[in-house]
């Protein structure tokens, strides 16, 4: 028992305020470190993207949620959110191959994310003749694998699916509505050094490098490459919404989960 008289005892200072302050600082530090780690992972390793259109059908559908590897092609300013002008060109540059599915910044604004397949590499000559892709003067081998009816904004239309094999042996499936569409016959496109020619797998429903006008894609500079599409993590059909929990289940497409991309 404390024998000191009550009037002589000194009050003890509370450490509660200091403790609360330390806890707040630790929370802030934890949040900052977590954000820094997430930023590093996003810049150096992976970045998620949602497919916004049908231009890459039948391999990517609107609502697919994919992961892109950043290290596949090296790093440019476009690997960093908002593309700050910290440096020019690419670091650890590694050229994409014909047939890769690549995410890139749209050349005309250097901001919009696009996803297409790499068809032409530097030095190539690319041309569409009567609905057949030609690379360096030779037609690309394609084989019809199926017919279907597809409903879109223009109503039901017949669609043909074909496997296409590029000169390097890369094989994948494309989708086509048949001859007579605007981009089925083109001039010869020369792919200069440091650029790539991109095309959508949904050949008659894709604005890509075949369209050289101000509203098209044109040739894509190497600096604009963001990364290589690797895998579909999960997928929702159009109409799903984060604000509508019912749609999380009614619109989900489990068959597309964890599909590795060709």
TORBAMI-484603 format. One record per residue: residue in one letter; y, x, z of N, C-alpha, C, O in turn; residue number from 1. Coordinates in steps of 0.02 Angstrom, whole numbers. Layout:
<zalos>
ZALO resn     nY     nX     nZ    caY    caX    caZ     cY     cX     cZ     oY     oX     oZ resi
ZALO    a      Y      X      Z      Y      X      Z      Y      X      Z      Y      X      Z  NUM
...
</zalos>
This chain:
<zalos>
ZALO resn     nY     nX     nZ    caY    caX    caZ     cY     cX     cZ     oY     oX     oZ resi
ZALO    x    -59     43      0      0      0      0     61     44      0     64     95     35    1
ZALO    x    112     25    -40    174     63    -44    215     50     19    235     -6     33    2
ZALO    x    228    105     58    265     97    120    340    104    111    377     97    160    3
ZALO    x    364    117     49    436    124     38    470     57     46    447      6     19    4
ZALO    x    526     55     83    561     -9     92    580    -39     24    593     -4    -25    5
ZALO    x    582   -104     26    596   -139    -36    662   -118    -65    668   -108   -126    6
ZALO    x    714   -111    -23    781    -96    -48    786    -26    -76    833    -10   -112    7
ZALO    x    736     18    -60    737     87    -83    695     98   -146    697    152   -176    8
ZALO    x    657     48   -164    613     57   -223    653     55   -288    698     14   -295    9
ZALO    x    636     98   -336    669     99   -401    629     57   -451    567     60   -454   10
ZALO    x    665     18   -490    631    -23   -540    600     19   -595    629     70   -615   11
ZALO    x    542     -2   -619    509     33   -674    532      5   -741    536    -55   -750   12
ZALO    x    546     52   -787    568     31   -853    509      5   -893    455     34   -893   13
ZALO    x    520    -49   -927    467    -77   -970    462    -37  -1034    512    -19  -1065   14
ZALO    x    401    -24  -1053    390     12  -1116    373    -35  -1173    354    -14  -1228   15
ZALO    x    382   -101  -1159    363   -151  -1209    403   -144  -1273    375   -147  -1328   16
ZALO    x    469   -135  -1266    511   -130  -1326    492    -70  -1368    488    -75  -1429   17
ZALO    x    480    -12  -1335    461     47  -1373    394     38  -1406    384     61  -1463   18
ZALO    x    347      6  -1372    281     -5  -1401    285    -49  -1462    253    -35  -1513   19
ZALO    x    325   -103  -1457    333   -148  -1514    363   -111  -1574    343   -121  -1631   20
ZALO    x    412    -68  -1559    443    -30  -1613    395     16  -1647    395     21  -1708   21
ZALO    x    352     49  -1607    302     94  -1636    252     56  -1679    232     79  -1732   22
ZALO    x    232     -3  -1655    185    -44  -1692    214    -65  -1759    180    -64  -1811   23
ZALO    x    278    -83  -1759    311   -104  -1821    313    -46  -1871    300    -55  -1930   24
ZALO    x    330     13  -1846    333     72  -1889    264     86  -1919    259    102  -1978   25
ZALO    x    212     81  -1878    144     93  -1903    124     42  -1956     92     60  -2006   26
ZALO    x    144    -21  -1946    129    -72  -1996    163    -57  -2062    133    -62  -2115   27
ZALO    x    227    -38  -2058    265    -21  -2118    233     39  -2154    226     38  -2215   28
ZALO    x    215     90  -2115    183    149  -2145    117    130  -2180    102    154  -2234   29
ZALO    x     78     86  -2147     14     66  -2177     25     29  -2242    -10     41  -2291   30
ZALO    x     74    -17  -2243     89    -55  -2304    112     -8  -2359     90    -13  -2416   31
ZALO    x    157     39  -2342    182     86  -2392    126    129  -2420    121    138  -2481   32
ZALO    x     83    155  -2377     27    196  -2400    -20    155  -2445    -45    181  -2495   33
ZALO    x    -33     92  -2426    -77     50  -2466    -47     38  -2535    -83     39  -2585   34
ZALO    x     19     26  -2537     52     15  -2602     51     78  -2644     41     75  -2705   35
ZALO    x     60    136  -2613     58    199  -2649    -12    211  -2678    -19    233  -2736   36
ZALO    x    -64    198  -2639   -132    207  -2663   -146    160  -2721   -176    180  -2771   37
ZALO    x   -124     96  -2714   -134     48  -2769    -97     70  -2832   -123     63  -2887   38
ZALO    x    -36     97  -2823      2    120  -2881    -32    179  -2915    -37    181  -2976   39
ZALO    x    -57    226  -2875    -91    284  -2904   -154    262  -2942   -166    285  -2997   40
ZALO    x   -193    216  -2912   -253    191  -2946   -235    156  -3011   -270    164  -3061   41
ZALO    x   -180    118  -3010   -160     81  -3069   -135    128  -3124   -148    117  -3183   42
ZALO    x   -100    180  -3105    -73    227  -3154   -126    274  -3180   -129    288  -3240   43
ZALO    x   -169    299  -3135   -215    353  -3153   -283    327  -3177   -312    356  -3223   44
ZALO    x   -308    274  -3146   -377    254  -3159   -383    190  -3200   -401    192  -3259   45
ZALO    x   -368    133  -3169   -381     68  -3200   -320     24  -3200   -274     32  -3159   46
ZALO    x   -320    -23  -3247   -269    -76  -3247   -301   -141  -3271   -336   -141  -3322   47
ZALO    x   -289   -196  -3236   -317   -260  -3259   -271   -294  -3310   -210   -286  -3307   48
ZALO    x   -301   -331  -3355   -263   -370  -3404   -298   -438  -3414   -359   -443  -3408   49
ZALO    x   -259   -488  -3428   -285   -554  -3446   -274   -565  -3521   -220   -553  -3546   50
ZALO    x   -325   -587  -3556   -320   -598  -3628   -282   -664  -3640   -303   -716  -3616   51
ZALO    x   -226   -660  -3677   -183   -719  -3684   -195   -761  -3747   -167   -815  -3753   52
ZALO    x   -237   -736  -3794   -244   -772  -3857   -315   -764  -3885   -358   -732  -3854   53
ZALO    x   -325   -793  -3945   -391   -792  -3976   -398   -736  -4027   -447   -736  -4065   54
ZALO    x   -352   -689  -4030   -352   -641  -4085   -411   -592  -4084   -424   -559  -4134   55
ZALO    x   -446   -586  -4026   -503   -540  -4022   -569   -576  -4018   -620   -545  -4003   56
ZALO    x   -571   -642  -4030   -635   -677  -4033   -676   -650  -4091   -648   -631  -4142   57
ZALO    x   -742   -647  -4084   -784   -677  -4032   -801   -630  -3974   -845   -644  -3935   58
ZALO    x   -765   -573  -3968   -781   -524  -3916   -740   -533  -3853   -764   -520  -3798   59
ZALO    x   -678   -555  -3861   -635   -570  -3804   -605   -639  -3814   -579   -655  -3867   60
ZALO    x   -609   -680  -3762   -583   -748  -3766   -522   -755  -3721   -514   -720  -3671   61
ZALO    x   -479   -802  -3740   -421   -818  -3698   -446   -835  -3628   -490   -877  -3620   62
ZALO    x   -417   -803  -3578   -438   -814  -3509   -486   -762  -3482   -501   -762  -3423   63
ZALO    x   -510   -716  -3525   -550   -660  -3500   -505   -614  -3459   -448   -601  -3478   64
ZALO    x   -531   -589  -3405   -495   -543  -3361   -531   -476  -3366   -587   -468  -3343   65
ZALO    x   -497   -427  -3397   -530   -364  -3414   -501   -306  -3374   -447   -311  -3345   66
ZALO    x   -538   -251  -3374   -515   -189  -3343   -509   -136  -3397   -554   -127  -3439   67
ZALO    x   -453   -100  -3396   -439    -48  -3445   -438     20  -3409   -407     27  -3357   68
ZALO    x   -472     69  -3438   -472    136  -3409   -412    175  -3436   -402    180  -3497   69
ZALO    x   -372    203  -3391   -312    240  -3411   -328    310  -3434   -294    337  -3479   70
ZALO    x   -379    342  -3405   -392    411  -3420   -423    422  -3489   -424    478  -3514   71
ZALO    x   -447    369  -3521   -483    376  -3584   -441    411  -3638   -467    452  -3676   72
ZALO    x   -377    395  -3641   -333    423  -3692   -280    470  -3664   -236    491  -3701   73
ZALO    x   -283    485  -3600   -229    524  -3570   -173    478  -3549   -182    417  -3544   74
ZALO    x   -114    507  -3535    -61    469  -3504      6    480  -3539     24    536  -3556   75
ZALO    x     41    425  -3550    109    427  -3574    152    389  -3524    127    366  -3473   76
ZALO    x    216    384  -3538    260    346  -3493    237    273  -3487    252    240  -3438   77
ZALO    x    200    249  -3538    178    179  -3537    119    168  -3490     99    111  -3479   78
ZALO    x     91    221  -3461     40    213  -3410     70    193  -3343     34    171  -3298   79
ZALO    x    136    201  -3337    171    186  -3276    205    117  -3283    233    103  -3336   80
ZALO    x    203     75  -3231    236     10  -3236    309     16  -3257    345     59  -3232   81
ZALO    x    329    -26  -3303    397    -29  -3331    414     30  -3376    472     37  -3398   82
ZALO    x    367     73  -3391    375    127  -3439    438    169  -3428    479    175  -3473   83
ZALO    x    447    197  -3369    508    237  -3357    508    299  -3400    455    330  -3410   84
ZALO    x    566    319  -3427    568    378  -3473    564    444  -3435    611    484  -3438   85
ZALO    x    509    455  -3401    501    516  -3361    482    576  -3404    498    633  -3388   86
ZALO    x    445    563  -3460    425    617  -3504    408    587  -3572    400    526  -3578   87
ZALO    x    403    629  -3622    387    607  -3690    315    629  -3707    289    676  -3678   88
ZALO    x    285    594  -3756    219    612  -3778    165    592  -3729    173    545  -3691   89
ZALO    x    108    629  -3730     51    612  -3688     28    674  -3649     33    731  -3674   90
ZALO    x      4    662  -3589    -25    714  -3547   -101    704  -3548   -125    648  -3543   91
ZALO    x   -138    759  -3554   -212    755  -3559   -233    710  -3617   -278    669  -3610   92
ZALO    x   -199    719  -3673   -210    676  -3731   -283    679  -3754   -311    734  -3761   93
ZALO    x   -312    621  -3766   -380    616  -3792   -380    560  -3844   -372    501  -3826   94
ZALO    x   -389    577  -3906   -381    529  -3961   -433    473  -3958   -491    487  -3944   95
ZALO    x   -412    411  -3970   -461    356  -3974   -505    363  -4036   -487    398  -4084   96
ZALO    x   -562    330  -4034   -607    330  -4091   -603    264  -4128   -585    213  -4100   97
ZALO    x   -621    266  -4192   -626    203  -4230   -674    156  -4193   -728    176  -4172   98
ZALO    x   -653     94  -4186   -695     45  -4154   -679     33  -4081   -702    -17  -4053   99
ZALO    x   -639     76  -4050   -619     64  -3980   -576      1  -3976   -537    -13  -4021  100
ZALO    x   -584    -36  -3922   -537    -91  -3907   -484    -61  -3862   -498    -39  -3806  101
ZALO    x   -422    -61  -3885   -368    -26  -3850   -311    -73  -3832   -294   -119  -3870  102
ZALO    x   -283    -61  -3774   -221    -95  -3753   -163    -47  -3768   -168     13  -3755  103
ZALO    x   -110    -75  -3796    -51    -34  -3813     12    -75  -3806     10   -136  -3802  104
ZALO    x     68    -40  -3803    133    -73  -3802    154    -88  -3874    150    -44  -3917  105
ZALO    x    176   -148  -3885    198   -169  -3952    255   -124  -3975    305   -119  -3941  106
ZALO    x    247    -90  -4033    298    -41  -4053    368    -69  -4060    417    -33  -4048  107
ZALO    x    374   -132  -4080    442   -157  -4093    484   -168  -4030    545   -173  -4033  108
ZALO    x    450   -173  -3971    490   -181  -3910    470   -132  -3854    505   -125  -3804  109
ZALO    x    413    -98  -3863    388    -50  -3813    379    -81  -3744    382    -46  -3694  110
ZALO    x    369   -147  -3741    361   -180  -3677    300   -227  -3675    264   -229  -3626  111
ZALO    x    289   -263  -3730    236   -314  -3731    167   -281  -3738    157   -239  -3782  112
ZALO    x    121   -301  -3695     52   -275  -3699     14   -312  -3754     12   -374  -3755  113
ZALO    x    -18   -274  -3799    -60   -302  -3851   -130   -271  -3844   -137   -216  -3817  114
ZALO    x   -180   -307  -3868   -248   -280  -3869   -278   -293  -3937   -281   -350  -3960  115
ZALO    x   -302   -240  -3969   -333   -243  -4036   -387   -189  -4040   -397   -151  -3993  116
ZALO    x   -420   -188  -4096   -470   -136  -4108   -441    -81  -4152   -406    -94  -4201  117
ZALO    x   -457    -19  -4135   -436     38  -4175   -478     40  -4239   -538     50  -4237  118
ZALO    x   -444     31  -4296   -479     31  -4361   -462     94  -4400   -506    124  -4432  119
ZALO    x   -400    115  -4399   -379    173  -4437   -352    228  -4392   -312    214  -4347  120
ZALO    x   -373    290  -4405   -349    348  -4367   -306    391  -4413   -306    380  -4474  121
ZALO    x   -269    439  -4387   -224    479  -4429   -260    508  -4490   -314    537  -4485  122
ZALO    x   -227    499  -4548   -255    523  -4612   -293    470  -4650   -308    481  -4709  123
ZALO    x   -309    414  -4620   -346    361  -4653   -303    322  -4702   -241    319  -4695  124
ZALO    x   -336    292  -4751   -306    241  -4794   -343    176  -4781   -404    172  -4787  125
ZALO    x   -305    124  -4763   -334     59  -4745   -310      7  -4794   -251      5  -4811  126
ZALO    x   -356    -36  -4816   -337    -91  -4860   -386   -148  -4853   -446   -138  -4843  127
ZALO    x   -360   -209  -4859   -402   -269  -4865   -403   -289  -4938   -351   -299  -4969  128
ZALO    x   -463   -296  -4967   -471   -318  -5036   -519   -377  -5037   -578   -370  -5021  129
ZALO    x   -493   -436  -5056   -535   -496  -5060   -574   -508  -4996   -633   -522  -4997  130
ZALO    x   -538   -501  -4940   -566   -517  -4874   -616   -464  -4849   -652   -477  -4801  131
ZALO    x   -618   -406  -4880   -663   -352  -4859   -621   -292  -4838   -577   -270  -4876  132
ZALO    x   -634   -265  -4780   -599   -206  -4756   -623   -144  -4793   -683   -133  -4802  133
ZALO    x   -575   -104  -4816   -589    -40  -4850   -556     16  -4809   -498     12  -4790  134
ZALO    x   -595     69  -4798   -569    129  -4764   -580    188  -4810   -636    203  -4829  135
ZALO    x   -524    221  -4827   -526    279  -4872   -560    263  -4938   -598    303  -4965  136
ZALO    x   -546    203  -4963   -570    184  -5029   -639    154  -5031   -661    131  -5084  137
ZALO    x   -675    152  -4975   -743    127  -4974   -746     62  -4933   -716     58  -4880  138
ZALO    x   -782     11  -4958   -788    -51  -4919   -829    -39  -4855   -879     -2  -4856  139
ZALO    x   -808    -71  -4802   -844    -67  -4738   -903   -115  -4741   -896   -173  -4761  140
ZALO    x   -960    -91  -4720  -1021   -133  -4721  -1015   -191  -4672   -997   -181  -4614  141
ZALO    x  -1029   -251  -4696  -1032   -309  -4652  -1091   -354  -4670  -1111   -358  -4728  142
ZALO    x  -1117   -387  -4619  -1175   -430  -4627  -1162   -495  -4592  -1143   -495  -4533  143
ZALO    x  -1172   -552  -4626  -1163   -617  -4595  -1218   -629  -4543  -1277   -620  -4557  144
ZALO    x  -1197   -649  -4483  -1245   -662  -4430  -1245   -734  -4406  -1289   -754  -4368  145
ZALO    x  -1196   -774  -4428  -1195   -843  -4405  -1137   -882  -4434  -1087   -854  -4457  146
ZALO    x  -1144   -948  -4431  -1092   -995  -4452  -1081  -1044  -4395  -1127  -1061  -4358  147
ZALO    x  -1019  -1065  -4388  -1003  -1113  -4334   -942  -1154  -4354   -907  -1138  -4402  148
ZALO    x   -929  -1206  -4315   -868  -1245  -4324   -825  -1234  -4263   -847  -1242  -4207  149
ZALO    x   -763  -1216  -4276   -716  -1198  -4222   -657  -1246  -4224   -627  -1257  -4276  150
ZALO    x   -640  -1274  -4167   -582  -1319  -4161   -523  -1278  -4136   -527  -1246  -4084  151
ZALO    x   -468  -1280  -4174   -406  -1248  -4151   -348  -1293  -4166   -357  -1353  -4177  152
ZALO    x   -287  -1266  -4166   -227  -1308  -4175   -225  -1340  -4244   -189  -1389  -4254  153
ZALO    x   -264  -1314  -4292   -266  -1343  -4359   -323  -1392  -4368   -334  -1417  -4423  154
ZALO    x   -360  -1405  -4314   -417  -1450  -4317   -481  -1411  -4326   -481  -1350  -4325  155
ZALO    x   -538  -1447  -4336   -603  -1412  -4345   -604  -1372  -4410   -584  -1395  -4463  156
ZALO    x   -628  -1310  -4403   -634  -1267  -4462   -700  -1228  -4458   -724  -1212  -4404  157
ZALO    x   -728  -1214  -4517   -789  -1174  -4520   -771  -1101  -4510   -722  -1076  -4538  158
ZALO    x   -811  -1067  -4471   -799   -996  -4458   -864   -958  -4469   -918   -982  -4453  159
ZALO    x   -857   -898  -4497   -915   -854  -4509   -910   -795  -4462   -857   -764  -4455  160
ZALO    x   -966   -778  -4431   -969   -717  -4390  -1009   -665  -4427  -1062   -679  -4455  161
ZALO    x   -983   -603  -4426  -1015   -547  -4462  -1017   -486  -4417   -973   -477  -4375  162
ZALO    x  -1068   -445  -4425  -1067   -379  -4394  -1036   -330  -4444  -1053   -330  -4503  163
ZALO    x   -991   -290  -4419   -956   -242  -4461   -971   -172  -4435   -970   -160  -4374  164
ZALO    x   -986   -126  -4479  -1003    -57  -4460   -952     -9  -4490   -946     -3  -4551  165
ZALO    x   -916     25  -4447   -865     73  -4469   -897    138  -4491   -956    150  -4476  166
ZALO    x   -860    182  -4525   -888    245  -4550   -919    289  -4496   -963    329  -4511  167
ZALO    x   -895    284  -4434   -923    325  -4380   -985    294  -4348  -1011    320  -4299  168
ZALO    x  -1008    237  -4376  -1068    204  -4350  -1056    151  -4298  -1102    118  -4276  169
ZALO    x   -993    142  -4278   -977     91  -4228   -987     21  -4258   -958      6  -4311  170
ZALO    x  -1027    -20  -4225  -1043    -88  -4249  -1019   -139  -4199  -1028   -131  -4138  171
ZALO    x   -989   -193  -4224   -965   -247  -4181   -960   -311  -4222   -968   -309  -4283  172
ZALO    x   -949   -366  -4188   -946   -431  -4222   -874   -451  -4234   -831   -443  -4192  173
ZALO    x   -862   -478  -4294   -797   -505  -4310   -804   -579  -4328   -860   -604  -4336  174
ZALO    x   -748   -612  -4333   -746   -684  -4348   -698   -695  -4405   -644   -665  -4408  175
ZALO    x   -716   -739  -4452   -675   -747  -4512   -680   -819  -4537   -732   -851  -4534  176
ZALO    x   -622   -844  -4561   -620   -913  -4587   -635   -916  -4662   -638   -970  -4690  177
ZALO    x   -643   -858  -4694   -657   -857  -4765   -599   -828  -4804   -547   -811  -4775  178
ZALO    x   -607   -821  -4870   -555   -790  -4912   -495   -837  -4921   -498   -896  -4906  179
ZALO    x   -441   -807  -4945   -382   -846  -4962   -328   -847  -4908   -278   -881  -4917  180
ZALO    x   -337   -811  -4854   -287   -809  -4802   -237   -752  -4816   -254   -705  -4852  181
ZALO    x   -177   -756  -4787   -123   -709  -4806   -140   -635  -4799   -117   -594  -4839  182
ZALO    x   -181   -616  -4749   -195   -546  -4737   -263   -524  -4765   -288   -471  -4747  183
ZALO    x   -292   -565  -4809   -357   -547  -4839   -350   -498  -4897   -399   -467  -4917  184
ZALO    x   -289   -491  -4924   -274   -442  -4976   -209   -407  -4957   -158   -439  -4947  185
ZALO    x   -212   -341  -4953   -153   -303  -4931   -144   -242  -4975   -190   -223  -5012  186
ZALO    x    -86   -211  -4972    -79   -145  -5004   -117    -93  -4964   -146   -108  -4911  187
ZALO    x   -118    -32  -4988   -149     23  -4952   -100     47  -4898    -41     59  -4911  188
ZALO    x   -126     52  -4837    -86     77  -4781   -107    148  -4766   -166    161  -4750  189
ZALO    x    -61    195  -4770    -74    265  -4752    -58    273  -4678     -4    257  -4655  190
ZALO    x   -107    299  -4640    -98    309  -4569    -73    380  -4557   -110    428  -4566  191
ZALO    x     -9    388  -4536     18    456  -4527     -7    488  -4462    -37    455  -4420  192
ZALO    x      7    551  -4456    -11    588  -4395     21    554  -4335     78    532  -4338  193
ZALO    x    -16    551  -4279     12    523  -4218     16    448  -4217     52    420  -4175  194
ZALO    x    -20    413  -4262    -18    340  -4265    -89    313  -4275   -135    348  -4294  195
ZALO    x    -95    247  -4260   -160    213  -4267   -150    145  -4300    -98    114  -4292  196
ZALO    x   -202    124  -4336   -201     58  -4369   -246     11  -4330   -305     25  -4321  197
ZALO    x   -217    -43  -4306   -253    -90  -4262   -265   -157  -4297   -223   -181  -4335  198
ZALO    x   -324   -186  -4284   -340   -252  -4310   -375   -294  -4257   -411   -267  -4215  199
ZALO    x   -364   -360  -4259   -399   -406  -4215   -468   -422  -4244   -477   -421  -4305  200
ZALO    x   -516   -437  -4200   -583   -455  -4223   -584   -525  -4254   -628   -540  -4294  201
ZALO    x   -536   -567  -4236   -529   -634  -4265   -483   -626  -4325   -423   -640  -4321  202
ZALO    x   -511   -604  -4381   -472   -576  -4435   -419   -623  -4464   -366   -599  -4485  203
ZALO    x   -431   -687  -4466   -383   -733  -4495   -339   -766  -4442   -301   -812  -4457  204
ZALO    x   -344   -742  -4381   -302   -769  -4327   -277   -712  -4284   -283   -714  -4223  205
ZALO    x   -250   -661  -4316   -227   -601  -4280   -166   -571  -4315   -169   -556  -4374  206
ZALO    x   -113   -563  -4278    -56   -525  -4301    -68   -453  -4280    -70   -438  -4220  207
ZALO    x    -76   -408  -4328    -95   -340  -4312    -61   -291  -4359     -9   -307  -4388  208
ZALO    x    -90   -232  -4369    -58   -180  -4410    -55   -198  -4483    -18   -166  -4521  209
ZALO    x    -92   -248  -4505    -86   -271  -4574    -18   -303  -4586      6   -304  -4643  210
ZALO    x     13   -328  -4534     78   -360  -4538    131   -308  -4520    139   -289  -4462  211
ZALO    x    168   -285  -4571    216   -231  -4563    288   -256  -4556    334   -216  -4551  212
ZALO    x    297   -321  -4555    365   -349  -4550    391   -342  -4478    356   -317  -4434  213
ZALO    x    453   -363  -4469    485   -358  -4403    450   -400  -4351    456   -386  -4291  214
ZALO    x    412   -450  -4372    376   -493  -4324    303   -471  -4316    265   -504  -4280  215
ZALO    x    283   -417  -4350    214   -394  -4346    204   -338  -4296    246   -326  -4253  216
ZALO    x    148   -304  -4303    131   -249  -4258    147   -182  -4291    175   -138  -4259  217
ZALO    x    128   -175  -4354    139   -112  -4388     93    -58  -4361     45    -72  -4325  218
ZALO    x    107      4  -4379     69     61  -4355     88     77  -4283    147     73  -4264  219
ZALO    x     39     94  -4243     50    103  -4171     54    178  -4154      5    214  -4166  220
ZALO    x    110    202  -4128    115    272  -4108     66    288  -4051     52    245  -4009  221
ZALO    x     40    349  -4051     -6    369  -3998     25    361  -3929    -10    346  -3881  222
ZALO    x     90    372  -3924    124    367  -3859    119    296  -3830    122    288  -3769  223
ZALO    x    110    246  -3874    109    177  -3851     41    155  -3823     35    101  -3795  224
ZALO    x    -11    197  -3831    -76    179  -3804    -74    178  -3728    -47    223  -3696  225
ZALO    x   -103    125  -3700   -107    117  -3627   -176    136  -3601   -182    171  -3551  226
ZALO    x   -228    113  -3635   -296    129  -3612   -349     93  -3653   -333     54  -3698  227
ZALO    x   -411    107  -3636   -468     78  -3670   -498     22  -3630   -512     29  -3571  228
ZALO    x   -509    -36  -3663   -540    -93  -3630   -614    -78  -3618   -650    -59  -3664  229
ZALO    x   -636    -87  -3555   -704    -66  -3536   -750   -124  -3520   -808   -125  -3542  230
ZALO    x   -726   -173  -3482   -771   -225  -3456   -733   -289  -3442   -674   -288  -3424  231
ZALO    x   -767   -346  -3451   -741   -411  -3430   -763   -422  -3358   -823   -427  -3345  232
ZALO    x   -717   -427  -3312   -734   -439  -3242   -754   -511  -3231   -808   -525  -3203  233
ZALO    x   -712   -557  -3252   -728   -628  -3247   -687   -666  -3299   -646   -636  -3335  234
ZALO    x   -699   -731  -3304   -668   -768  -3359   -658   -841  -3340   -701   -872  -3309  235
ZALO    x   -600   -867  -3359   -586   -939  -3353   -568   -966  -3422   -535   -932  -3461  236
ZALO    x   -591  -1025  -3437   -571  -1057  -3499   -499  -1082  -3493   -476  -1093  -3437  237
ZALO    x   -464  -1093  -3549   -395  -1116  -3546   -388  -1180  -3504   -430  -1225  -3508  238
ZALO    x   -335  -1182  -3465   -323  -1239  -3421   -333  -1223  -3348   -311  -1261  -3305  239
ZALO    x   -364  -1166  -3334   -372  -1146  -3264   -305  -1124  -3236   -263  -1097  -3272  240
ZALO    x   -295  -1136  -3172   -232  -1119  -3140   -244  -1098  -3068   -285  -1127  -3033  241
ZALO    x   -208  -1047  -3046   -212  -1025  -2977   -190  -1080  -2929   -210  -1082  -2871  242
ZALO    x   -147  -1124  -2954   -119  -1177  -2911   -163  -1240  -2911   -147  -1289  -2878  243
ZALO    x   -218  -1238  -2948   -264  -1294  -2950   -334  -1270  -2932   -372  -1252  -2976  244
ZALO    x   -352  -1269  -2867   -416  -1241  -2846   -477  -1273  -2880   -528  -1240  -2889  245
ZALO    x   -471  -1337  -2899   -527  -1370  -2932   -544  -1334  -2998   -602  -1328  -3016  246
ZALO    x   -491  -1310  -3033   -503  -1277  -3097   -537  -1210  -3089   -566  -1185  -3137  247
ZALO    x   -535  -1181  -3029   -570  -1117  -3018   -644  -1125  -3031   -678  -1078  -3052  248
ZALO    x   -670  -1184  -3018   -741  -1197  -3026   -757  -1233  -3091   -808  -1220  -3123  249
ZALO    x   -713  -1279  -3111   -726  -1318  -3171   -714  -1279  -3235   -743  -1295  -3287  250
ZALO    x   -672  -1227  -3232   -655  -1189  -3291   -687  -1119  -3293   -676  -1082  -3341  251
ZALO    x   -725  -1102  -3243   -753  -1035  -3240   -808  -1025  -3292   -844  -1073  -3308  252
ZALO    x   -813   -964  -3320   -864   -948  -3370   -908   -891  -3345   -897   -833  -3364  253
ZALO    x   -957   -906  -3302   -998   -853  -3271  -1034   -809  -3322  -1047   -750  -3308  254
ZALO    x  -1052   -837  -3380  -1090   -798  -3429  -1051   -738  -3455  -1080   -693  -3485  255
ZALO    x   -985   -738  -3445   -944   -683  -3470   -930   -630  -3416   -900   -578  -3430  256
ZALO    x   -951   -644  -3354   -938   -596  -3300   -973   -530  -3313  -1031   -528  -3332  257
ZALO    x   -937   -475  -3301   -964   -407  -3303   -995   -388  -3370  -1041   -347  -3373  258
ZALO    x   -968   -417  -3424   -990   -397  -3491   -956   -332  -3511   -894   -328  -3513  259
ZALO    x   -995   -281  -3526   -968   -217  -3550   -947   -226  -3623   -985   -255  -3662  260
ZALO    x   -888   -202  -3641   -860   -213  -3707   -884   -160  -3756   -888   -100  -3741  261
ZALO    x   -901   -183  -3817   -921   -138  -3871   -860   -113  -3908   -866    -74  -3956  262
</zalos>
